[in-house]
Every structure is written in C-alpha cells, then in structure tokens.
Amino acid sequence: MNGIAERGQEFLCGFSKQLEIEIDAAKKKIKNLEKKLRKKNPHPKDKVHLVSELNAKTDQVRELENKIVELNQNLEKEKNEAASIKLKIEELKKENAKKDDLIEKLQKHEQK
C-alpha cells in the first residue's frame, strides 16, 4: 500500500517538476523575445509595418504569458492532488491500524 502511494507521489512530483521547468523555459523565451525586440531596430518603410511587427511580438508575449498562467494552474492542481492522496493514505493507515488492533483482540480472545 505504501509502495503504491510512494510511486504515485513520485510520479506527481516528477510531473510538477516538469511543469516548473516548462514555466522557466517560457519565462526565458519571453525575456529573449523582449531583448531581440529591443536590439532589433529595423527601419521599416512605413509606420504600419512597424506597428504590425510590434503587434505580432506583443501577441507572442501574451501567448507565452497565458501559457505560464496555464502551467501554474496545472502545477497547483497537481499539488492539490498530491495533498489529497497523502490525506487518503493517512486515512487508510489509520483504518489498517484499527483493523490490526481488532484482529489482535480477536486472537487474544480466541486463545483464552
């Protein structure tokens, strides 16, 4: 029982770590896009071209920020699931302890 719970918890921890890695990667990508946008100083022929490029980059940043929010939400869900699994494990341990005590009492009673 404990082995199954530990394997389940290890799986959830691994998934949470993967989500954190993805969040960090998305943040780095946002920073890189912002740096490239600042460094890149094209001389477009007109203002419309410049505005369209800026809007495209802004959309990319917004998409990455939304992805970060989504990953954070998934991470919180996984943490909550892990916590509920821990509580369930504790409940099962208590039930097993009660059953063990009852078995012990019955065995003692039969021996008398």
N, C-alpha and C positions, 0 to 999 in steps of 0.2 A: 504494500500500500504506500509506504513512504517512498519507495523507489519510483513508483509511477508519478507521485506528486513531485518528486525532485526533478524527474525528467521533464515533466510538464512545465515546471517553473524555470528550468534551464532553457527550454525552448522559448518561453515568453521573454526571458531576459535577453536571449540572443536576438529575438525579433525587435525588442526595444532598442538594443544597441544598434541594430541595422537602421532603425528609423532615425536615431540620433546622428548616425553617420550621414544619412541622406540629407538631414536638415543642415548639417555643417557644410556639405557639398553645395547645397542650394545657396546658402549664405555666401560662400566663396564665389560662386558663379555670379551672384548679384554684384558683389564688390568688383569682380573683374569686368563685368559689363559697364559698371559706372566708371571705372578707370579708363577703359577703352573709349567710352563716350567723351570723357574729358580730354584725353590725349588726342583723339581724332578730331581734327579741326578742318573738315573739308570746306572747300569754297564752292558751295553749290551755285548753280546758275541763278536760282531764284529762291525766294523765301519759302515758297510752297514745298519745294524739295526738302529743305532743311526741317520744316515743321513735320513733314511726313516721316523723315528719319527719326526725329525726336519722339514722335508718337509711337513708332514701331519699337524703339528701345524702351519707352515707358511701358508699353504693353508687355514686353518680355519681363521687365522687372516686376510688374503687377502679377503676372502669371507665376513667377517664382515665389513671390511673397504669399500668394494663395496656396501654393504647394507647401510652403513652410507651415502655414496655419493648419493645413490638412494633415501634415505629418505630425505636428504637435498634438492634434486631436487624436490621431491614431495611437500615439505614444501614451496619452492619458488613458485611453480605453484599455490598452494592454496592461498598464499599471493597475487599473481598477480590477481587471480580470484576474491578475496575479494576486491581488489582495483578497478577492473573494475566494479564490482557490485556497489560499492559506487559511482563511476562516473555516472553510469546509473541511480541510484537513484536520484542523484543531477539533472541530465537532466530531469527526469520525474517530479521532484518537480518544476523545472522552467517552464516546459510545463503546469503543473497544475495551477501555479500562473498566467501564461498568459491567460489560459482559464477562470480562475476565474475573472480576470480583464475584459475580453471581455464580459462575462456574466453580470457582474455588469454594464458595459457601455450600453449593450443592454437593461437591465432592466430600467436603468435611462432614456434611450431614449424612451422606450415604455410608461413610466409614464408621459412624457411631452406631 
